[in-house]
Amino acid sequence: MGFFNSVFGFFGFGIGIAVGLVIGYYLFIYFQPTDVKDPEIRPLFEQDAKSLEHMFPEIPLWVKNPDFDRIDWLNKFLEYMWPYLDKAICKTAKEIAKPIIAENTAKFKIDSVEFETLTLGTLPPTFQGMKVYTTDEKELIMEPSLKWAGNPNVTVVVKAFGLKASAQVIDLQVFAIPRITLKPLVPNFPCFARILVSLMEKPHVDFGLKLLGADLMSIPGLYRFVQETIKKQVANMYLWPKTLEVVIMDPTRALKKPTGILNVNVVRAYKLKKKDLLGKSDPYVKLKLSDDNLPSKKTTVKRSNLNPEWNEEFKLVVKEPESQALEFSVYDWEQVGKHDKMGVNTVPLKDLTPDETKSLTLDLLKNLDPNDPQNDKSRGQIVLEVTYRPFKEGEVANDISDDEGDTLKPPEGTPAGGGLLVVIVHEAQDLEGKHHTNPYVRILFRGDEKKTKCLKKNRDPRWEEEFQFMCEEPPTNDKMHVEVLSKPPSIGIHSKEMLGYVVISVADAVSNKRINEKYHLIDSKNGRIQVELQWRSS
C-alpha cells in the first residue's frame, strides 16, 4: 500500500500544479483590473526638475548649465593617453616623494618606506564640462567639472623596529570644480607665467583604506570622520579665494617689464666728415635701445658744424639690461631728399655700472659689422655721458605678485613728484569706416604723439602695444587724446578716415596707479577701445 500511496500522491501533485497554472493563466488574461490606466507619455521639456533628476541621475553640467561647454574631445584624449599618463604621473610622484621620505625616515627612526605598487588604475578622470571666463586683464580663467571614479592601487610598505606594515588605498573617487587661472598671458611659450588653482566648493573625496589587510573604512564612525577631515583640510588650503600658485617663468622677463631708466647726455661730436659738396654738414643724433619698438630720440640739428655741441639729455626705458644696447647714429640733415648717415656705434648696457655716470668717447663707424674694413676709416668721434639707474630691489617682485601690481616705480634720480606714464593700447571692437577699415591708434599727450601699427581690413583689431611718456610732474590736470583712424589703401582716391576718439583723464591713473578700461568711441556708432594707463611715480 505504501508504494501505491506514493505513486498516487506524486500524480496528484503533478496534476495539481498543471491545473493551477492553467487557472492562473486564465485569470490573468481574462480578469484584468479595471483601475489600471495607460501610461502618460510626455516630452522631456515638459518634465519638472525632480522628474528629470530621477530619470537621469548623472546629467552632465553642459546639459544643466549653459555656461559650461561640452569637452568630449578632452575626455577622448584622456582615454587614449591614460596608460601613458598613468606611468608618467606615478614616476613623477615617486621622484617627488623620494627626498621627502628620505628626510622623515631618519627623523622618526624608520628603516624604510617603499611603494610596493603604485598605479592610478585603468579608469581616467572625466570632465563633465568647462566654464571659461573672459576679462579685460591678461589672464585666462577656466572652471572644469572633474569627476574621477578610478580604481587605483597604491600600496606603501613601512619597515621599522623589525616589523613590517602595509597600507593600501583603493577605489578612489574625487568630485571637484577647480578654478584654473593662467596669468599673466605673455608672448613667450607656454604663453603664461603662472598657474593659480583654487576650489570653488568643497570637494567630494572617497576611498578605501586597508591596513594589514583589514578595511579601516568599515569601522563605524571612522568613514564619516575621515570624509569631513579631508574636506575641511583641503578647503582650508585651496577653497577660493585661497589659491595654489605654480610659477612657470619669471613674469618680469616674460612680460619684458621695465627694469630701469637709461639717462643719456649727448655732449658733443668733433672731426666729423662733411657729406655735402658745398658747405659743411648739418649733423644731428638719433638714439634708441635695441629690441625696442619705440621711435628713436633725436637731438636738434646743428647748422654748418663739423664739431657740434648739444648737451641734450634723454631718458630711455630699459627692459633687458643684459642683452640690450644703446644704438646711436649721426645724420646729416637735408632739406630735400634722404638724410645722409655720417656714422654709427653702440654701447652695450651690460658694460655699464648701475647708478654710475660713465663718460664715453666713441669712434663713429660706417656700420656695425666688426669685419668690415671700411670701419677703419676715420669718420669722427662722439662724446656721451651715460647712466643706468635700475629699479630698487624688490619693487618688481612685489608689484607683479599683486593683481594690481603691473605698475613699477621709476629709479632714484627721477625729478621729485615726476614719473613714467605707461600707455598700453590693447584692442578695439566694432569699428566701421565709411570707405575702408584699416585701423591704427594715434595718442596725443603734452604735445607728444605716438602711433600704433596699422592693421588692414580689421573691425576688431588687437594691438597690445606699449608707449611711455616721461613726466617731470604728476599729470593730474592733463587729458590724453586717443583717436582711432583708418589708413586709406595705397591705390585709391579716398583719404584717411576718423573712426572715433576718446579723451581720457590721466588724473584717475595718477591717483589709482593703474586703470584698465573700455571706452566708447565718440563719433562712432558702436566702436569701443580698451586702453590701460599706469603711473609709476618716484
RODO-2510 file (C-alpha; in nm, 4 decimals, decimal comma):
residues 538
     n   res          X          Y          Z
     1     m     0,0000     0,0000     0,0000
     2     g     0,2838     0,2396     0,0756
     3     f     0,4089     0,2122    -0,2794
     4     f     0,0668     0,2862    -0,4339
     5     n     0,0105     0,5795    -0,1986
     6     s     0,3394     0,7292    -0,3099
     7     v     0,2564     0,6877    -0,6781
     8     f    -0,0908     0,8406    -0,6466
     9     g     0,0456     1,1229    -0,4338
    10     f     0,3059     1,2080    -0,6980
    11     f     0,0485     1,2120    -0,9761
    12     g    -0,1874     1,4174    -0,7622
    13     f     0,0877     1,6764    -0,7011
    14     g     0,1717     1,6942    -1,0698
    15     i    -0,1919     1,7287    -1,1728
    16     g    -0,2466     1,9970    -0,9110
    17     i     0,0397     2,2064    -1,0433
    18     a    -0,0809     2,1765    -1,4017
    19     v    -0,4391     2,2684    -1,3103
    20     g    -0,3166     2,5611    -1,1018
    21     l    -0,1077     2,7037    -1,3885
    22     v    -0,3996     2,6790    -1,6311
    23     i    -0,6419     2,8511    -1,3944
    24     g    -0,3862     3,1244    -1,3118
    25     y    -0,3159     3,1967    -1,6765
    26     y    -0,6924     3,2125    -1,7463
    27     l    -0,7498     3,4589    -1,4611
    28     f    -0,4519     3,6752    -1,5661
    29     i    -0,5704     3,7020    -1,9250
    30     y    -0,9446     3,7444    -1,8805
    31     f    -0,9757     3,9193    -1,5484
    32     q    -0,7523     4,2333    -1,5722
    33     p    -0,8140     4,5039    -1,3092
    34     t    -1,0317     4,7875    -1,4334
    35     d    -0,8431     5,0675    -1,2437
    36     v    -0,5213     5,0337    -1,4471
    37     k    -0,4693     5,3297    -1,6882
    38     d    -0,2421     5,3648    -1,9854
    39     p     0,0857     5,5413    -1,9004
    40     e     0,1041     5,9117    -1,9819
    41     i     0,3812     5,9883    -2,2283
    42     r     0,5192     6,3449    -2,2081
    43     p     0,8137     6,5124    -2,3833
    44     l     1,1254     6,5719    -2,1760
    45     f     1,0928     6,9514    -2,1875
    46     e     0,7573     6,9217    -2,0054
    47     q     0,9074     6,7293    -1,7142
    48     d     0,9907     6,9109    -1,3928
    49     a     1,3374     6,9177    -1,2391
    50     k     1,2761     6,6380    -0,9882
    51     s     1,1405     6,4033    -1,2559
    52     l     1,4409     6,4658    -1,4788
    53     e     1,6843     6,4040    -1,1927
    54     h     1,5037     6,0796    -1,1127
    55     m     1,5185     5,9613    -1,4737
    56     f     1,8737     6,0860    -1,5368
    57     p     2,0719     6,0928    -1,2111
    58     e     2,4037     6,1742    -1,3898
    59     i     2,3281     6,4719    -1,6134
    60     p     2,6484     6,6462    -1,7347
    61     l     2,6884     7,0096    -1,6382
    62     w     2,6936     7,1202    -2,0014
    63     v     2,3320     6,9997    -2,0237
    64     k     2,2087     7,1539    -1,6978
    65     n     2,4091     7,4756    -1,7127
    66     p     2,4501     7,6681    -2,0405
    67     d     2,7650     7,8393    -1,9059
    68     f     2,9531     7,5078    -1,9209
    69     d     3,0893     7,3910    -2,2558
    70     r     3,0968     7,0305    -2,3699
    71     i     3,4531     6,8932    -2,3880
    72     d     3,4152     6,5351    -2,5056
    73     w     3,7315     6,5765    -2,7095
    74     l     3,9308     6,6162    -2,3866
    75     n     3,7759     6,3039    -2,2362
    76     k     3,8594     6,1107    -2,5534
    77     f     4,2152     6,2411    -2,5364
    78     l     4,2498     6,1290    -2,1730
    79     e     4,1050     5,7888    -2,2594
    80     y     4,3742     5,7216    -2,5201
    81     m     4,6586     5,8834    -2,3243
    82     w     4,5717     5,7495    -1,9793
    83     p     4,8016     5,4412    -1,9870
    84     y     5,0960     5,6692    -2,0634
    85     l     4,9848     5,9457    -1,8276
    86     d     4,9450     5,6853    -1,5522
    87     k     5,3084     5,5799    -1,5817
    88     a     5,4371     5,9351    -1,6155
    89     i     5,2388     6,0652    -1,3165
    90     c     5,3378     5,7724    -1,0968
    91     k     5,7030     5,8137    -1,1910
    92     t     5,6921     6,1844    -1,1089
    93     a     5,5140     6,1148    -0,7800
    94     k     5,7867     5,8696    -0,6782
    95     e     6,0604     6,1207    -0,7623
    96     i     5,8878     6,3929    -0,5595
    97     a     5,8196     6,1614    -0,2655
    98     k     6,1696     6,0123    -0,2554
    99     p     6,3524     6,3059    -0,0870
   100     i     6,0567     6,3668     0,1459
   101     i     6,0597     6,0039     0,2576
   102     a     6,4384     6,0060     0,2994
   103     e     6,4160     6,3151     0,5207
   104     n     6,1492     6,1733     0,7508
   105     t     6,2656     5,8122     0,7832
   106     a     6,5740     5,9150     0,9794
   107     k     6,3709     6,1623     1,1834
   108     f     6,1200     5,9009     1,3034
   109     k     6,3708     5,6110     1,3137
   110     i     6,2014     5,4197     1,0329
   111     d     6,4047     5,1668     0,8404
   112     s     6,2364     5,2172     0,5027
   113     v     5,9200     5,3333     0,3289
   114     e     5,8631     5,1925    -0,0184
   115     f     5,5889     5,1835    -0,2796
   116     e     5,5073     4,8194    -0,3343
   117     t     5,2536     4,9090    -0,6032
   118     l     5,1677     5,2491    -0,7467
   119     t     4,9177     5,2780    -1,0277
   120     l     4,6237     5,5081    -1,0961
   121     g     4,4236     5,2269    -1,2496
   122     t     4,2608     5,1908    -1,5882
   123     l     3,9795     5,4453    -1,5496
   124     p     4,0756     5,8061    -1,6394
   125     p     3,9027     6,1113    -1,4902
   126     t     3,6067     6,2577    -1,6772
   127     f     3,5322     6,6240    -1,7373
   128     q     3,1589     6,6924    -1,7229
   129     g     3,2020     7,0375    -1,8743
   130     m     3,4126     7,3523    -1,8589
   131     k     3,3308     7,7153    -1,7962
   132     v     3,5622     7,9822    -1,9409
   133     y     3,5670     8,3446    -1,8240
   134     t     3,6838     8,6425    -2,0273
   135     t     3,8185     8,9533    -1,8537
   136     d     3,9902     9,2755    -1,9535
   137     e     4,3118     9,1601    -1,7875
   138     k     4,5896     8,9462    -1,9356
   139     e     4,4552     8,6197    -1,7958
   140     l     4,2525     8,3103    -1,8831
   141     i     4,0141     8,1636    -1,6246
   142     m     3,8723     7,8106    -1,6567
   143     e     3,6435     7,6081    -1,4291
   144     p     3,6298     7,2388    -1,5297
   145     s     3,3907     6,9993    -1,3579
   146     l     3,6014     6,6946    -1,2701
   147     k     3,4739     6,3507    -1,1737
   148     w     3,7057     6,0593    -1,1193
   149     a     3,5764     5,7225    -1,0033
   150     g     3,9001     5,5335    -1,0506
   151     n     4,0451     5,2015    -0,9497
   152     p     4,3941     5,2990    -0,8337
   153     n     4,6123     5,0681    -0,6317
   154     v     4,8631     5,2389    -0,4051
   155     t     5,0397     5,0111    -0,1578
   156     v     5,3000     5,1502     0,0812
   157     v     5,5203     4,9193     0,2883
   158     v     5,6772     5,0550     0,6076
   159     k     5,9569     4,8724     0,7899
   160     a     6,0551     4,9777     1,1406
   161     f     6,1867     4,8084     1,4552
   162     g     6,1972     4,4727     1,2780
   163     l     5,8283     4,4918     1,1874
   164     k     5,6601     4,5290     0,8506
   165     a     5,3274     4,7007     0,7858
   166     s     5,1465     4,7781     0,4645
   167     a     4,8746     5,0312     0,3806
   168     q     4,6703     5,0175     0,0619
   169     v     4,4493     5,2836    -0,0975
   170     i     4,1855     5,1556    -0,3399
   171     d     3,8656     5,2672    -0,5115
   172     l     3,9326     5,6395    -0,5098
   173     q     3,6543     5,8853    -0,6013
   174     v     3,7109     6,2572    -0,6439
   175     f     3,4425     6,5088    -0,7485
   176     a     3,5617     6,8721    -0,7687
   177     i     3,5214     7,2004    -0,9560
   178     p     3,8605     7,3771    -0,9556
   179     r     3,9220     7,7261    -1,0900
   180     i     4,2388     7,7377    -1,3006
   181     t     4,3771     8,0825    -1,3811
   182     l     4,6610     8,1333    -1,6287
   183     k     4,8173     8,4761    -1,5725
   184     p     4,9722     8,6894    -1,6899
   185     l     4,9499     8,5942    -2,0556
   186     v     5,2844     8,6599    -2,2245
   187     p     5,4242     8,6347    -2,5806
   188     n     5,6731     8,3616    -2,4816
   189     f     5,5965     7,9878    -2,4801
   190     p     5,3975     7,8450    -2,2990
   191     c     5,2316     8,1894    -2,3139
   192     f     5,1558     8,2235    -1,9409
   193     a     5,3811     8,2914    -1,6441
   194     r     5,1830     8,1434    -1,3522
   195     i     4,9084     7,8902    -1,2821
   196     l     4,6696     7,9658    -0,9956
   197     v     4,4424     7,6817    -0,8775
   198     s     4,1593     7,7128    -0,6269
   199     l     3,8449     7,5136    -0,5467
   200     m     3,5039     7,6732    -0,5923
   201     e     3,3348     7,4336    -0,3454
   202     k     3,4365     7,1633    -0,1000
   203     p     3,5424     6,8522    -0,2946
   204     h     3,3981     6,5045    -0,2501
   205     v     3,6705     6,2509    -0,1763
   206     d     3,6011     5,8827    -0,1089
   207     f     3,8440     5,5911    -0,0956
   208     g     3,9081     5,2556     0,0609
   209     l     4,1979     5,2138     0,3045
   210     k     4,3347     4,8746     0,4044
   211     l     4,5846     4,8374     0,6857
   212     l     4,7364     4,4932     0,7338
   213     g     4,4658     4,3582     0,5049
   214     a     4,1748     4,4990     0,7107
   215     d     3,9412     4,7660     0,5652
   216     l     3,9590     5,0587     0,8081
   217     m     3,6725     5,2426     0,6376
   218     s     3,4305     4,9713     0,7579
   219     i     3,4822     5,0771     1,1200
   220     p     3,1622     5,2564     1,2365
   221     g     3,2091     5,6333     1,2549
   222     l     3,5582     5,6373     1,1036
   223     y     3,4382     5,6752     0,7450
   224     r     3,2415     5,9946     0,8136
   225     f     3,5222     6,1348     1,0295
   226     v     3,7797     6,0837     0,7533
   227     q     3,5464     6,2368     0,4917
   228     e     3,4852     6,5526     0,6918
   229     t     3,8510     6,5865     0,7899
   230     i     3,9682     6,5685     0,4276
   231     k     3,7077     6,8202     0,3113
   232     k     3,7977     7,0604     0,5906
   233     q     4,1741     7,0410     0,5373
   234     v     4,1523     7,0773     0,1593
   235     a     3,9065     7,3665     0,1933
   236     n     4,1367     7,5475     0,4383
   237     m     4,4221     7,5299     0,1875
   238     y     4,2620     7,5738    -0,1535
   239     l     3,8974     7,6866    -0,1233
   240     w     3,8533     8,0141    -0,3138
   241     p     3,9828     8,2840    -0,2626
   242     k     4,2838     8,0836    -0,1379
   243     t     4,4987     7,9539    -0,4234
   244     l     4,7796     7,7181    -0,5077
   245     e     5,0355     7,9057    -0,7171
   246     v     5,2660     7,7336    -0,9639
   247     v     5,5324     7,9599    -1,1173
   248     i     5,6140     7,8676    -1,4773
   249     m     5,8519     8,1515    -1,5620
   250     d     5,9725     8,4833    -1,4251
   251     p     5,6899     8,7314    -1,5004
   252     t     5,9360     9,0192    -1,5258
   253     r     6,1316     8,8549    -1,8074
   254     a     5,8234     8,7092    -1,9702
   255     l     5,6473     9,0447    -1,9946
   256     k     5,9730     9,2320    -2,0507
   257     k     5,8749     9,4857    -1,7887
   258     p     6,0952     9,7920    -1,7356
   259     t     6,3881     9,7301    -1,5056
   260     g     6,5346    10,0795    -1,5036
   261     i     6,5989    10,4083    -1,6833
   262     l     6,8967    10,4925    -1,9030
   263     n     6,9955    10,8594    -1,8872
   264     v     7,1894    10,9677    -2,1945
   265     n     7,3538    11,3066    -2,2353
   266     v     7,4686    11,3712    -2,5921
   267     v     7,7563    11,6100    -2,5226
   268     r     7,9348    11,6802    -2,8489
   269     a     8,0930    11,5399    -3,1643
   270     y     8,4076    11,6511    -3,3412
   271     k     8,6080    11,5914    -3,6542
   272     l     8,3009    11,4863    -3,8466
   273     k     8,3435    11,4301    -4,2194
   274     k     8,1245    11,6515    -4,4331
   275     k     7,8759    11,4925    -4,6666
   276     d     7,7795    11,7971    -4,8709
   277     l     7,9782    11,9014    -5,1768
   278     l     7,9197    12,2658    -5,0959
   279     g     7,9460    12,3896    -4,7398
   280     k     7,9549    12,1966    -4,4146
   281     s     7,7186    11,9323    -4,2852
   282     d     7,4166    11,9841    -4,0578
   283     p     7,4534    11,6978    -3,8026
   284     y     7,2010    11,5595    -3,5551
   285     v     7,1908    11,2387    -3,3489
   286     k     6,9283    10,9653    -3,3321
   287     l     6,9404    10,7169    -3,0465
   288     k     6,7322    10,4236    -2,9236
   289     l     6,7634    10,0924    -2,7426
   290     s     6,7946     9,7681    -2,9344
   291     d     6,4949     9,5320    -2,9367
   292     d     6,2657     9,8264    -2,8691
   293     n     5,9807     9,9265    -3,0971
   294     l     5,9632    10,2815    -2,9668
   295     p     6,0604    10,5621    -3,2056
   296     s     6,4138    10,6986    -3,1839
   297     k     6,5040    11,0057    -2,9808
   298     k     6,6545    11,2963    -3,1765
   299     t     6,8768    11,5887    -3,0923
   300     t     6,8470    11,9279    -3,2531
   301     v     7,0172    11,9984    -3,5856
   302     k     7,3419    12,1999    -3,5709
   303     r     7,3747    12,4008    -3,8887
   304     s     7,7054    12,4003    -4,0798
   305     n     7,9072    12,2500    -3,7983
   306     l     8,1529    11,9595    -3,8032
   307     n     8,2288    11,9949    -3,4310
   308     p     7,8778    12,0362    -3,2863
   309     e     7,7903    12,0659    -2,9171
   310     w     7,4449    11,9535    -2,8000
   311     n     7,4451    11,8819    -2,4244
   312     e     7,0969    11,7374    -2,4640
   313     e     6,9633    11,4754    -2,2222
   314     f     6,7333    11,1823    -2,2964
   315     k     6,5726    10,9105    -2,0858
   316     l     6,5150    10,5607    -2,2234
   317     v     6,3213    10,2793    -2,0552
   318     v     6,5335     9,9637    -2,0148
   319     k     6,3750     9,6164    -2,0186
   320     e     6,6672     9,3783    -2,0757
   321     p     6,9914     9,5277    -1,9388
   322     e     7,1862     9,2086    -2,0089
   323     s     7,1043     9,1989    -2,3798
   324     q     7,0011     9,5493    -2,4838
   325     a     7,2403     9,8110    -2,6178
   326     l     7,2229    10,1836    -2,6797
   327     e     7,2300    10,2415    -3,0548
   328     f     7,3054    10,5877    -3,1910
   329     s     7,3560    10,7285    -3,5373
   330     v     7,4772    11,0673    -3,6585
   331     y     7,2975    11,2059    -3,9648
   332     d     7,3493    11,4984    -4,1969
   333     w     7,0167    11,6820    -4,2224
   334     e     6,8980    11,7581    -4,5746
   335     q     6,6124    11,9866    -4,6639
   336     v     6,5367    11,7821    -4,9737
   337     g     6,5997    11,4107    -5,0129
   338     k     6,7291    11,1427    -4,7816
   339     h     6,9413    11,2343    -4,4812
   340     d     7,2970    11,1024    -4,5097
   341     k     7,4306    10,8785    -4,2330
   342     m     7,7636    11,0047    -4,1001
   343     g     7,8396    10,7181    -3,8605
   344     v     7,7005    10,4758    -3,6031
   345     n     7,8048    10,2903    -3,2886
   346     t     7,6597    10,1068    -2,9877
   347     v     7,7034    10,0900    -2,6101
   348     p     7,6103     9,7516    -2,4520
   349     l     7,4208     9,8133    -2,1289
   350     k     7,5900     9,5172    -1,9595
   351     d     7,9167     9,7161    -1,9695
   352     l     7,7664     9,9937    -1,7541
   353     t     7,7900    10,0067    -1,3749
   354     p     7,4473    10,0786    -1,2218
   355     d     7,3969    10,4280    -1,0763
   356     e     7,7391    10,5394    -1,2031
   357     t     7,7767    10,8029    -1,4737
   358     k     8,0188    10,6967    -1,7451
   359     s     8,1711    10,9389    -1,9962
   360     l     8,2376    10,7740    -2,3328
   361     t     8,4285    10,8959    -2,6373
   362     l     8,3448    10,6653    -2,9257
   363     d     8,4572    10,6427    -3,2846
   364     l     8,1881    10,6640    -3,5493
   365     l     8,1708    10,3577    -3,7747
   366     k     8,0217    10,3019    -4,1170
   367     n     7,8170    10,0048    -3,9896
   368     l     7,8053     9,7582    -3,7014
   369     d     7,9852     9,4783    -3,8855
   370     p     8,3154     9,4250    -3,6962
   371     n     8,4747     9,2606    -4,0009
   372     d     8,4039     9,5463    -4,2422
   373     p     8,7399     9,7096    -4,3347
   374     q     8,5637    10,0415    -4,4051
   375     n     8,5145    10,0842    -4,0310
   376     d     8,8870    10,1560    -4,0014
   377     k     8,8382    10,4841    -4,1838
   378     s     8,8123    10,7904    -3,9592
   379     r     8,4594    10,9374    -3,9505
   380     g     8,4825    11,1478    -3,6360
   381     q     8,4042    11,0901    -3,2710
   382     i     8,1128    11,1482    -3,0352
   383     v     8,1099    11,2108    -2,6598
   384     l     7,8287    11,0674    -2,4446
   385     e     7,7527    11,0604    -2,0727
   386     v     7,5532    10,7506    -1,9858
   387     t     7,3935    10,6464    -1,6538
   388     y     7,1889    10,3333    -1,5975
   389     r     6,9591    10,3610    -1,2963
   390     p     6,7907    10,0270    -1,2170
   391     f     6,4783     9,9962    -1,0082
   392     k     6,5208     9,9198    -0,6412
   393     e     6,5477     9,5598    -0,5280
   394     g     6,2108     9,4021    -0,4519
   395     e     5,9964     9,6593    -0,6322
   396     v     5,9440     9,4394    -0,9377
   397     a     5,8642     9,1215    -0,7446
   398     n     5,6261     9,2967    -0,5037
   399     d     5,4390     9,4746    -0,7767
   400     i     5,3949     9,1725    -1,0016
   401     s     5,2714     8,9477    -0,7223
   402     d     4,9555     9,1573    -0,6831
   403     d     4,6653     9,1720    -0,9245
   404     e     4,7051     9,5459    -0,9399
   405     g     5,0819     9,5235    -0,9428
   406     d     5,1715     9,5677    -1,3036
   407     t     5,2977     9,9135    -1,2060
   408     l     5,6595     9,9795    -1,1197
   409     k     5,8413    10,2727    -0,9702
   410     p     6,0988    10,4763    -1,1574
   411     p     6,4547    10,4765    -1,0258
   412     e     6,6230    10,7206    -0,7994
   413     g     6,7072    11,0405    -0,9762
   414     t     6,3596    11,0941    -1,1197
   415     p     6,2525    11,4544    -1,0526
   416     a     6,0590    11,4940    -0,7273
   417     g     5,6956    11,4209    -0,7999
   418     g     5,7752    11,3062    -1,1521
   419     g     5,7403    10,9635    -1,3019
   420     l     5,6665    10,7492    -1,6018
   421     l     5,3239    10,7292    -1,7645
   422     v     5,2796    10,3990    -1,9495
   423     v     5,0009    10,3650    -2,2053
   424     i     4,9045    10,0201    -2,3346
   425     v     4,6652    10,0076    -2,6293
   426     h     4,5043     9,6640    -2,6071
   427     e     4,2268     9,6345    -2,8648
   428     a     3,9210     9,7889    -3,0270
   429     q     3,5862     9,6441    -3,1263
   430     d     3,3078     9,7123    -3,3766
   431     l     3,4995     9,9697    -3,5789
   432     e     3,3393    10,0738    -3,9042
   433     g     3,4747    10,3081    -4,1698
   434     k     3,2773    10,4666    -4,4488
   435     h     3,5078    10,3527    -4,7311
   436     h     3,7772    10,1416    -4,5586
   437     t     3,8649     9,9988    -4,2160
   438     n     4,2434     9,9810    -4,1748
   439     p     4,2663    10,0992    -3,8140
   440     y     4,5557    10,2409    -3,6169
   441     v     4,5642    10,4451    -3,2958
   442     r     4,7108    10,7900    -3,2531
   443     i     4,7870    10,9146    -2,8996
   444     l     4,8396    11,2831    -2,8216
   445     f     4,9730    11,3816    -2,4789
   446     r     5,1520    11,7011    -2,3797
   447     g     5,2449    11,7750    -2,7388
   448     d     5,3956    11,4284    -2,7924
   449     e     5,2489    11,1901    -3,0487
   450     k     5,2582    10,8094    -3,0569
   451     k     5,1099    10,5732    -3,3153
   452     t     5,0358    10,2024    -3,3257
   453     k     5,0843     9,9876    -3,6303
   454     c     4,8095     9,9739    -3,8924
   455     l     4,6020     9,6555    -3,9141
   456     k     4,4417     9,6183    -4,2546
   457     k     4,0769     9,5223    -4,3023
   458     n     4,0054     9,4581    -3,9362
   459     r     3,6960     9,5740    -3,7491
   460     d     3,8140     9,4167    -3,4220
   461     p     4,1881     9,4923    -3,4138
   462     r     4,4190     9,3865    -3,1330
   463     w     4,7427     9,5833    -3,0992
   464     e     4,8869     9,5167    -2,7483
   465     e     5,1375     9,7988    -2,7959
   466     e     5,3007     9,9942    -2,5148
   467     f     5,4160    10,3571    -2,5072
   468     q     5,5941    10,5616    -2,2394
   469     f     5,5775    10,9307    -2,1548
   470     m     5,8348    11,0722    -1,9113
   471     c     5,6763    11,3404    -1,6902
   472     e     5,8585    11,5929    -1,4760
   473     e     5,5494    11,6276    -1,2538
   474     p     5,2277    11,4287    -1,1981
   475     p     4,9838    11,4905    -1,4853
   476     t     4,6881    11,5444    -1,2522
   477     n     4,5246    11,8060    -1,4743
   478     d     4,6160    11,6621    -1,8134
   479     k     4,3954    11,4937    -2,0688
   480     m     4,5043    11,2288    -2,3161
   481     h     4,3531    11,2344    -2,6638
   482     v     4,3222    10,8875    -2,8161
   483     e     4,1854    10,8606    -3,1670
   484     v     4,1340    10,5655    -3,3994
   485     l     4,1942    10,6342    -3,7674
   486     s     4,1771    10,4259    -4,0824
   487     k     4,4629    10,4381    -4,3298
   488     p     4,3485    10,4504    -4,6930
   489     p     4,4631    10,1857    -4,9412
   490     s     4,7786    10,2649    -5,1352
   491     i     4,5743    10,2614    -5,4536
   492     g     4,2547    10,4622    -5,4363
   493     i     4,1009    10,8063    -5,4172
   494     h     3,9857    10,8006    -5,0547
   495     s     4,1738    10,9739    -4,7762
   496     k     4,2195    10,8591    -4,4168
   497     e     3,9084    10,8411    -4,2028
   498     m     3,8394    10,9132    -3,8376
   499     l     3,6786    10,6051    -3,6799
   500     g     3,6278    10,7635    -3,3382
   501     y     3,8114    10,9197    -3,0489
   502     v     3,8079    10,9448    -2,6712
   503     v     3,9532    11,1909    -2,4201
   504     i     4,0911    11,0222    -2,1068
   505     s     4,1566    11,1997    -1,7783
   506     v     4,5060    11,0999    -1,6653
   507     a     4,4275    11,2046    -1,3077
   508     d     4,2499    10,8722    -1,2489
   509     a     4,5672    10,6821    -1,3400
   510     v     4,7790    10,9034    -1,1124
   511     s     4,5505    10,8542    -0,8109
   512     n     4,4865    10,4808    -0,8665
   513     k     4,8331    10,3967    -1,0104
   514     r     4,6630    10,1902    -1,2804
   515     i     4,3400    10,1922    -1,4810
   516     n     4,2333     9,9475    -1,7494
   517     e     3,9031    10,0433    -1,9120
   518     k     3,6994    10,0068    -2,2272
   519     y     3,5822    10,3382    -2,3683
   520     h     3,3020    10,4041    -2,6146
   521     l     3,4441    10,5991    -2,9067
   522     i     3,2955    10,9384    -2,9774
   523     d     3,1651    10,9827    -3,3337
   524     s     3,1385    10,6043    -3,3691
   525     k     2,8186    10,4030    -3,3804
   526     n     2,9288    10,1039    -3,1716
   527     g     3,3082    10,1327    -3,1561
   528     r     3,4954    10,0685    -2,8311
   529     i     3,8632    10,0767    -2,7388
   530     q     4,0485     9,9262    -2,4426
   531     v     4,3336    10,1385    -2,3079
   532     e     4,5425    10,0786    -1,9961
   533     l     4,7282    10,3571    -1,8130
   534     q     4,9970    10,3006    -1,5491
   535     w     5,1571    10,5733    -1,3405
   536     r     5,4994    10,4911    -1,1988
   537     s     5,5848    10,7662    -0,9564
   538     s     5,9080    10,8370    -0,7728
***
